[in-house]
Amino acid sequence: MPSKSAGIIAYRKRWNVEVLLVHPGGPFWRNKDLGAWSIPKGEYADGEDAEIAARREFAEELGLEVTMPLIALGQIRQRGGKIVTAFAAELDLDAGSIRSNTFEIEWPPRSGKRQHFPEIDRAEWFTLEEAHQKINAGQRPLLERLAQLARGR
């Protein structure tokens, strides 16, 4: 059975609609940009509510709780088979003030040394057009759904 993730696309309306994307932390992602960004999301277990998981993951990855009602954007399947359930929330936050949780890995490989890295090393606001280039290709349909929502369907 494929793994499942849930996440929230934060968006704001300025001159254009802008979305908040996050860049994964750690040495593997350090020099990757186009196609490396994602919505804040994380895995959840069978039987767990996707919206509750999305709120938890947003808080873990950005250090901010989302308490407002969310708008369901449905599910997509990424290339590796992972199913992502997404929600949208219109909110404005300072992307520079995020505080991500961390993970530990052996780095450099086979060195015996363990290092901590942030799960998310940065967050940035992008127009929908910019986000289309930056986001993981499997998540692009979520941007299209958000664009429809922002236009009033």
N, C-alpha and C positions, 0 to 999 in steps of 0.2 A: 504494500500500500504506500502511495507517495506521501512524503512529508507535507505538513500543512503549516502555513504561516498566516499571520494576520497583521495588518498594519493600517496606519492612518496617513492620508495625504493632507497635510495642512496647506491651505491656500489663502491668498489674500488678493483683493482687487485694488490695483493701483491704476496706472495708465493701461496696463494689461493685467491679465490674471497671472499671478506668480505662484509657484509651488515650492515647497520646502523639500529638498532632497538631502540625503545623508551619504557620506562617503565612508566605506568600511575602513576600519583601522587595521593595523598590523603590517608587517613587512611585505606580504604578498601584494597588497593593494597600493603600496606607497607611490609607485610611479604610474598607476593606471588612472585614466580619467574617463574618456568617452566609453559609455556602456558599463561603467563601474558603479555609478551612483544608484541609489534605491530609495524607495519610500521607507520610513522607519517601520520596521516589522520584525517579527520573530516567530519562532515555531510554537505551536500549542498542541496539547494532547487531545486524543479522542475524548469526547464527552465534555471538553471545556468549551465555553461560549467564545466564539470568535471575536465579538466586540470587547469582551472583558480582556481577552488576550491582546488585542490591538492597543487598548488603553495602557496595559501593563508594559508592553514593549516600547511604546512611545515614551513612557516615563523612564524606563531603564536606559534607553538609547539617548534621550535628550535631557533627562533630569527635570522634566516638566510634566505635570498631570493635565490631562484633557478631561474636563468635567462637563463640557457642553454636549448637547445631543449630536450624534454622528449621522451622516448620510451614507447609506450602504451603496457601494459601487460594484458589488458582486465579486465574482471570482475570476481568476485567470490561471492558466497553467504555464509555468516557465519551461524553458527548453529541457532542463534536467528532470522535469516531471513534478516539481514542487507546485502545490496548489496554494495560491495566495488569495486570501479574502481581504478586501480593502474597504475602507470607510473614508469619508472626507469630512473635514472640519474647517470652517472659515475662521481663521485666527491669525493674528500677527504676533510674532515673537522675534526676539533678537537672536539670530542664528549664531552670533559670536559668543553667546553666553551658555551654550549647551554644556552639559556635564554627563558624559557617557559612563556606563559601567565598563569594566575591563575583563579581559580574558588572559590566561597564561598559556604560553607555549614554549617549547624548547627552541631557543634562537641564539646563535645560528644553528641550523640543523646539525644533528649529531655532535654538538659541542658539550652536551651535558648541562648547559646553562639554561635556566628558565627565566623568561622575561614576561612582564605584564605589558599589555597594549590596550588602548581604548577600543571598544567594539566599534565606535564611530569616531573618526578623527576630526571630522568637520561636518557642518551643515551649511547649506547656502540656499538662497532664494533664486529661482530661475523663472524666466517667462516660459510659457508652455512650449514655445519653439525651441528654446535653449534646453529645456528639460528633456525634450524628445531626443536630443543628441546625447545627453549625459546619462540617462537612465538605462538600466538593464533592459535590453530589447524585449524581453518577455513581459515587462511591466508597462510598455507603451500603450496597450489598450486601456489601462487605467487612466492615463492622461487624456485620452480621447473621451472617455466617459465623463471625466471631470470637466472637460471643455464644454460638453453638451449641457451639463448641469449648470455651469457658470453662465451659459447663454440663455438659460431658462428653458432648456430642453427643446 
